[in-house]
Amino acid sequence: MPNFSSTALLRILCTALAVLTLAGCATRVSLQAQRTPNLDTSGIQRIAIMPFEPTTTGSIVYQNAARQATTVATSNIQATNHFTLVSSSTVNDARRRREGIENYVDATFSGQITLVSEKTSSHEGQRRDKEGNTVTYTYYTREVLVEFNYSFTRARDGTLIGPILKKGSSSDSNENINNLTSVDSLVNGIISNQLRGLSRDVAPYTTTISRTLEKESRKELKPQMNEALAFVKGSNYMAARQAYLLIWEFHRSIAAAVNASILYEAMGQTQNAADFMQNVYSTTGSPLAGSVLARLNRELAEQAKMGLFDDTRSQTERVASYAFNEARKILPANAKVWLHNNATANQNLASGVIDNMISAFLANGIAVVERQMIDIVLREQNFQLTGNVSDNDFVSIGNLAGANIVVIIDIPGTGAVRRLQVRVLDIRAGTVLMQSGTGSEWNL
């Protein structure tokens, strides 16, 4: 056996380890993915950031902590560029007037400082001076613990979203007690540190994820796989994907199929990746293909959830759009629609729904009877469409105005139980074509 020195042996071992590391390295493809926040703030656009509340109102330390939390939270939420911020005074003024705050905000953001504790203690230590003598000295340590929480409250129904609980600590030591960092400074540092992740709690965000390319075990396919890999390393994803697809098509390489799906995903075509892997899995029953397909379906589910956050329409616009789509399903080809506001309460809100529905009808080439024409008919007939109006009255007025469909809008209830009611009448047949349900999609 050769006689190696310890240095030579160490060099050989390091070289072997490096070879093993390089051999085991796999190529990764990075891609950007959108993620939903930890709190379900979907549908929330206008918010008021209310001042954090100190649970111990008589404590200056708690009050200062509440101010710091409010300042940092406001700054971090503003930085998301996801919400329209409304002054907290606007909400407070509305509440003083006993007015519903949903006219101004979709939700309020608020928090509480639940604990601020401080402990300063002294300890003895030893060290050697320049002469080598052991010196005993006293040093002081200040420890601070802070606990707080924050949440959203939906303006419409008071639903609580959260809370998120936060807890952090910090300390400082010094031989001079007067040189210790102040309690307020330590508290501020803890709060700032704990609120660094606030943006991911409240708003959608983009993160970088990576996918590891598979290696082919069949030696005869490695030259082709290496050619495809060269395209990946050159950032030519289109050519690489096509190369992997060809290897899959002619040789049924699962590794090539997985790599092709990764490149579909990297190019923003996650649904295409899932469809392709579904075919691979159905064809081969490969556990690896099944695992990749499951991951892609989870990613698609994440993207579907993101759609709720990408919808920047108001609740009125969303419900009006849903009502329009439901009504359009049953309209005859020659529909000429009259939309009537039958609300006794929430008339302004009903008018907003009708305005949005009229825009949708016209944009889709569906004729709408002008309000002016209805007013003319009502004056000529000396008729008032108020109170308890029968279907026969709607049919009569609609016929005179040239409509063959009447869409009757009402918004009963208040707050959490307020919803849009829609009835669609066929004026010529005198029959009800549609009646809205009581599902959450109708909630206003």
C-alpha positions in Angstrom: 0.0 0.0 0.0 1.4 3.4 -0.9 2.7 5.5 2.0 0.9 8.9 1.7 1.8 11.9 3.9 -1.1 13.4 5.9 -1.1 16.5 3.6 -1.2 14.3 0.5 -3.9 12.2 1.8 -6.0 15.3 2.7 -5.5 16.6 -0.8 -6.6 13.3 -2.3 -9.7 13.2 -0.1 -10.6 16.8 -1.0 -10.2 16.1 -4.7 -12.4 13.0 -4.4 -15.0 15.0 -2.5 -15.0 17.8 -5.2 -15.5 15.2 -8.0 -18.4 13.6 -6.1 -19.9 17.1 -5.5 -19.6 18.0 -9.2 -21.0 14.7 -10.3 -23.9 15.1 -8.0 -24.8 18.6 -9.1 -28.0 19.0 -10.9 -29.1 21.9 -13.1 -31.8 24.1 -11.6 -34.2 26.4 -13.5 -35.4 29.4 -11.6 -38.8 31.0 -12.1 -41.0 33.6 -10.6 -44.2 32.6 -8.8 -46.9 34.7 -7.3 -48.2 33.8 -3.9 -51.3 34.8 -1.9 -50.8 36.4 1.5 -51.1 34.6 4.8 -54.3 36.5 5.5 -57.2 36.2 3.1 -57.5 39.9 2.0 -59.0 39.0 -1.4 -61.6 41.6 -2.5 -60.1 44.2 -0.2 -58.8 47.3 -1.9 -59.6 50.3 0.3 -58.3 50.1 3.9 -57.9 52.3 6.9 -54.9 51.6 9.1 -56.2 52.2 12.6 -53.7 53.2 15.4 -52.4 50.2 17.3 -54.0 50.0 20.8 -51.9 49.6 24.0 -53.7 47.1 26.3 -52.1 48.9 29.3 -53.3 52.5 28.5 -51.6 54.1 31.5 -48.1 53.0 30.4 -45.9 55.4 28.4 -43.9 52.4 27.1 -47.0 50.7 25.8 -48.2 53.9 24.2 -44.8 54.5 22.5 -44.8 50.9 21.3 -48.3 51.3 19.8 -47.2 54.5 17.9 -44.1 52.7 16.6 -46.2 49.7 15.4 -48.7 52.0 13.7 -45.9 53.9 11.9 -44.0 50.8 10.7 -47.2 48.9 9.7 -48.3 51.9 7.7 -45.0 52.2 5.9 -44.8 48.5 5.1 -48.4 48.3 3.8 -47.9 51.4 1.7 -44.8 49.7 0.2 -46.9 46.8 -1.2 -48.7 49.2 -3.6 -51.7 46.9 -3.2 -54.2 48.9 -1.2 -55.8 52.3 -1.4 -55.2 53.9 2.0 -58.0 55.8 3.7 -57.4 58.0 6.7 -58.4 56.4 10.0 -60.2 59.7 10.9 -62.6 59.1 8.0 -63.6 55.8 9.6 -63.9 57.4 13.0 -66.0 60.3 11.7 -68.4 57.8 10.0 -68.7 55.8 13.2 -69.5 58.9 15.2 -72.3 59.7 12.7 -73.4 56.1 13.0 -72.9 55.6 9.3 -71.7 52.4 7.7 -68.0 52.5 7.1 -68.3 50.3 4.0 -69.1 53.4 2.1 -65.5 54.4 2.6 -63.4 51.3 3.2 -63.5 47.6 2.4 -61.7 46.8 5.7 -59.8 48.2 8.6 -56.4 47.1 9.7 -55.7 47.2 13.4 -53.5 45.8 16.1 -52.8 45.6 19.8 -49.7 45.8 21.9 -50.4 43.0 24.4 -47.1 42.9 26.3 -44.0 45.0 26.9 -41.7 43.6 29.6 -38.3 44.9 30.7 -35.7 43.5 33.0 -32.4 45.0 33.9 -30.0 42.9 35.9 -26.3 43.0 37.0 -23.7 40.3 36.7 -20.1 39.9 37.7 -17.5 38.9 35.3 -13.7 38.4 35.2 -11.0 39.4 32.8 -7.3 39.9 32.8 -5.8 43.4 32.7 -2.7 44.4 30.7 -0.5 43.1 33.5 -2.2 39.7 33.4 -4.0 40.2 36.7 -7.5 38.9 37.1 -10.0 41.7 37.5 -13.6 41.3 38.6 -16.0 43.7 37.1 -19.8 44.3 37.0 -21.8 44.6 33.9 -25.5 45.2 33.3 -28.0 43.6 30.9 -31.3 45.0 29.8 -33.7 42.5 28.3 -37.0 43.5 26.6 -39.9 41.3 25.4 -42.7 42.5 23.2 -45.9 40.8 22.1 -48.5 42.2 19.7 -51.0 41.2 17.1 -52.7 42.6 14.0 -55.7 41.7 11.9 -58.2 43.0 9.3 -61.9 43.5 9.9 -64.2 43.5 6.8 -66.3 46.7 6.8 -69.3 45.0 5.3 -70.0 42.4 8.0 -67.4 42.8 10.7 -65.6 39.5 9.7 -62.2 39.2 11.4 -59.3 38.2 9.2 -56.5 37.0 11.5 -55.1 37.8 13.9 -51.4 37.3 13.3 -49.5 37.0 16.6 -46.0 38.4 16.9 -43.4 38.0 19.7 -39.8 39.2 19.9 -37.1 40.0 22.3 -33.8 42.0 22.4 -31.1 42.8 24.9 -28.1 45.0 25.5 -25.2 44.8 27.9 -22.8 47.4 29.2 -20.5 48.0 32.2 -22.2 51.4 32.6 -25.9 51.2 33.3 -26.4 54.6 31.9 -25.0 53.5 28.6 -27.6 50.7 28.1 -29.8 51.1 25.1 -33.1 52.6 26.2 -36.3 50.4 26.6 -38.0 52.4 23.8 -35.2 51.9 21.4 -35.1 48.1 22.1 -38.9 48.0 21.7 -38.8 49.9 18.4 -36.2 47.5 17.1 -38.2 44.5 18.0 -41.4 45.9 16.4 -39.5 46.8 13.2 -38.0 43.4 13.0 -41.2 41.5 13.7 -43.1 43.6 11.0 -40.6 42.9 8.2 -42.8 40.1 7.0 -46.0 42.1 7.2 -46.2 42.6 3.4 -46.5 38.8 2.9 -49.2 38.6 5.6 -51.4 41.2 3.9 -50.7 41.4 0.1 -49.8 39.0 -2.8 -46.1 38.8 -3.4 -43.6 37.4 -5.9 -41.1 34.8 -4.9 -38.3 32.9 -6.7 -38.6 29.1 -6.9 -36.4 26.6 -8.6 -37.0 23.3 -10.4 -34.3 20.6 -10.7 -33.8 19.1 -14.1 -33.9 15.3 -14.2 -31.0 13.2 -15.4 -31.4 10.4 -17.9 -30.2 6.9 -16.8 -30.0 5.4 -20.2 -26.5 5.9 -21.6 -27.6 6.0 -25.3 -29.8 9.1 -24.6 -27.2 11.1 -22.7 -25.8 12.8 -25.8 -29.2 14.1 -26.8 -30.0 15.1 -23.2 -26.7 17.0 -23.0 -27.6 18.9 -26.1 -30.9 19.9 -24.6 -29.1 20.8 -21.4 -26.7 23.1 -23.3 -29.8 25.0 -24.6 -31.0 25.4 -21.0 -27.6 26.7 -19.8 -27.7 29.1 -22.7 -31.1 30.4 -21.6 -32.7 29.2 -24.9 -35.7 27.6 -23.2 -37.7 27.3 -26.4 -35.1 25.2 -28.1 -34.4 23.2 -25.0 -38.1 22.4 -24.5 -38.4 21.3 -28.1 -35.4 19.0 -27.7 -36.7 17.4 -24.6 -40.1 16.9 -26.2 -38.5 15.1 -29.1 -36.6 12.8 -26.8 -39.8 12.0 -25.0 -41.7 11.4 -28.2 -39.2 9.1 -29.8 -37.7 7.4 -26.7 -40.4 7.8 -24.0 -37.8 9.3 -21.6 -39.6 10.3 -18.4 -36.6 12.5 -17.5 -37.0 14.4 -20.8 -40.7 14.7 -20.3 -40.3 16.2 -16.8 -37.7 18.6 -18.0 -40.0 19.7 -20.9 -42.7 20.4 -18.3 -40.3 22.5 -16.2 -39.5 24.6 -19.2 -43.2 25.1 -20.0 -43.6 26.3 -16.5 -40.5 28.6 -16.7 -42.0 30.2 -19.8 -45.2 31.0 -17.9 -47.3 28.1 -19.4 -48.2 26.1 -16.3 -51.4 24.9 -17.7 -49.6 23.5 -20.8 -47.1 21.9 -18.5 -49.9 20.2 -16.5 -51.7 19.0 -19.6 -48.5 17.6 -21.0 -47.7 15.8 -17.8 -51.2 14.4 -17.5 -50.7 12.8 -20.9 -47.3 11.4 -19.8 -48.7 10.0 -16.6 -51.7 8.5 -18.4 -49.4 6.9 -21.0 -46.8 5.5 -18.6 -48.2 5.5 -15.1 -44.8 6.7 -14.0 -44.7 7.7 -10.2 -42.3 10.5 -11.1 -44.7 11.9 -13.7 -47.5 11.6 -11.2 -45.6 13.5 -8.6 -44.7 16.3 -11.1 -48.3 16.4 -12.2 -49.5 16.8 -8.6 -47.0 19.6 -8.0 -48.2 21.4 -11.2 -51.8 21.1 -10.1 -51.0 22.6 -6.8 -49.3 25.5 -8.6 -52.4 26.0 -10.8 -54.5 26.1 -7.6 -52.2 28.8 -6.3 -52.6 30.7 -9.5 -56.4 30.4 -9.3 -56.4 31.9 -5.8 -54.3 34.7 -7.2 -57.1 35.5 -9.5 -59.2 36.7 -6.5 -56.5 39.3 -5.7 -56.0 40.3 -9.3 -59.6 41.3 -9.6 -59.5 45.0 -8.7 -63.2 45.7 -9.3 -65.4 46.9 -6.4 -67.9 44.5 -4.8 -70.7 46.3 -6.7 -68.9 45.8 -10.0 -68.2 42.1 -9.3 -71.8 41.3 -8.2 -73.2 43.3 -11.2 -71.0 41.4 -13.5 -72.2 38.1 -12.0 -75.8 39.1 -12.3 -75.3 40.1 -15.9 -73.7 36.8 -16.8 -76.5 34.9 -15.1 -79.2 36.9 -16.9 -77.5 36.7 -20.3 -77.8 32.9 -20.1 -81.6 33.0 -20.4 -82.1 36.0 -22.7 -83.6 35.5 -26.2 -81.6 36.4 -29.2 -83.7 39.5 -29.9 -83.7 40.7 -26.3 -84.5 44.4 -25.6 -84.0 44.9 -21.9 -85.5 47.3 -19.4 -83.7 47.4 -16.0 -85.8 48.6 -13.2 -84.6 49.8 -9.7 -87.2 48.2 -7.4 -85.2 48.9 -4.2 -86.9 50.6 -1.3 -83.7 50.8 0.7 -80.1 50.9 -0.8 -81.4 52.7 -3.8 -78.1 54.4 -4.7 -76.4 51.0 -4.4 -79.0 49.5 -6.7 -78.5 52.3 -9.2 -74.8 51.5 -9.2 -75.6 47.8 -10.0 -77.9 48.8 -12.8 -75.4 51.2 -14.3 -72.8 48.4 -14.4 -75.3 45.9 -15.9 -76.4 48.4 -18.6 -72.7 48.9 -19.6 -72.3 45.1 -19.8 -75.5 44.6 -21.9 -74.5 47.3 -24.3 -70.9 46.1 -24.5 -72.2 42.7 -25.5 -74.6 44.0 -28.2 -77.8 43.6 -26.2 -80.3 46.4 -26.6 -81.4 48.4 -23.5 -84.5 50.6 -23.2 -83.5 54.1 -22.2 -84.8 55.4 -18.9 -86.2 58.4 -20.7 -88.6 56.1 -22.7 -89.9 54.5 -19.5 -90.5 57.9 -17.9 -92.5 59.0 -21.0 -94.7 55.9 -20.8 -95.2 56.4 -17.0 -96.3 60.0 -17.5 -98.6 59.1 -20.3 -100.2 56.3 -18.3 -100.2 58.4 -15.1 -98.5 55.4 -13.4 -96.0 55.3 -10.5 -93.6 52.3 -10.3 -93.4 52.5 -6.5 -94.5 50.3 -3.7 -96.0 46.8 -4.5 -95.8 46.6 -8.3 -97.3 43.4 -9.9 -95.7 41.5 -12.7 -98.7 42.5 -14.8 -97.8 46.1 -14.3 -94.2 45.5 -15.4 -95.4 43.6 -18.5 -97.8 46.4 -19.4 -95.2 49.2 -19.0 -92.5 47.1 -20.8 -94.8 46.5 -23.8 -95.5 50.2 -24.2 -91.8 51.1 -23.9 -90.8 48.5 -26.5 -89.1 46.1 -24.2 -89.4 42.3 -24.3 -87.4 41.6 -21.1 -87.5 43.4 -17.8 -84.8 42.9 -15.2 -86.0 43.9 -11.7 -83.3 44.9 -9.2 -83.7 44.9 -5.5 -81.2 45.0 -2.6 -82.8 43.9 0.7 -81.1 43.7 4.0 -78.2 45.6 5.6 -74.6 44.9 6.4 -73.8 41.2 6.5 -77.2 40.1 5.1 -77.4 42.6 2.2 -77.6 41.0 -1.2 -78.6 41.6 -4.7 -82.0 40.2 -5.8 -82.7 39.9 -9.6 -85.8 38.7 -11.3 -86.0 38.5 -15.1 -89.5 38.6 -16.7 -90.4 37.7 -20.3 -92.8 40.5 -21.1 -94.5 38.9 -24.1 -95.0 35.5 -22.3 -95.6 37.1 -18.9 -93.4 34.5 -17.3 -90.4 34.6 -14.9 -87.2 33.5 -16.7 -84.8 33.8 -13.8 -84.8 34.4 -10.0 -81.5 35.0 -8.2 -80.5 32.7 -5.4 -79.1 33.3 -1.9 -75.5 32.2 -2.4 -72.5 34.3 -1.4 -72.0 35.4 -5.0 -75.0 37.7 -4.6 -73.7 39.4 -1.4 -73.3 43.1 -1.4 
